[in-house]
Amino acid sequence: MQQSSKTINRLRRLEGQVRGIIKMLEEDRYCIDVLNRMQAVKSALARAESEILKDHANSCVAEAIESGDAEAQREKVSELIDLFDKLKR
């Protein structure tokens, strides 16, 4: 199975978990239970994000490095720096 297929499956499971949170809220479930479920979703989403970042580094960034194209290399590095800046916020 391709990495992207694994990530898509993971995100589909997360989609179901988010629907479950909505149902919990509609059923007026205990707040701490809802928050615990939300934390689990956030953690799983962070893992999916990490997998996508690894895939990007192993494909797009590696291709730019291997190409020897200095402009492409600068572009990929700039994209990563921008991403890391966003993650710090």
Rosetta blueprint (number, residue, H / E / L):
1 M L
2 Q L
3 Q H
4 S H
5 S H
6 K H
7 T H
8 I H
9 N H
10 R H
11 L H
12 R H
13 R H
14 L H
15 E H
16 G H
17 Q H
18 V H
19 R H
20 G H
21 I H
22 I H
23 K H
24 M H
25 L H
26 E H
27 E L
28 D L
29 R L
30 Y L
31 C H
32 I H
33 D H
34 V H
35 L H
36 N H
37 R H
38 M H
39 Q H
40 A H
41 V H
42 K H
43 S H
44 A H
45 L H
46 A H
47 R H
48 A H
49 E H
50 S H
51 E H
52 I H
53 L H
54 K H
55 D H
56 H H
57 A H
58 N H
59 S H
60 C H
61 V H
62 A H
63 E H
64 A H
65 I H
66 E H
67 S H
68 G L
69 D L
70 A H
71 E H
72 A H
73 Q H
74 R H
75 E H
76 K H
77 V H
78 S H
79 E H
80 L H
81 I H
82 D H
83 L H
84 F H
85 D H
86 K H
87 L H
88 K H
89 R L
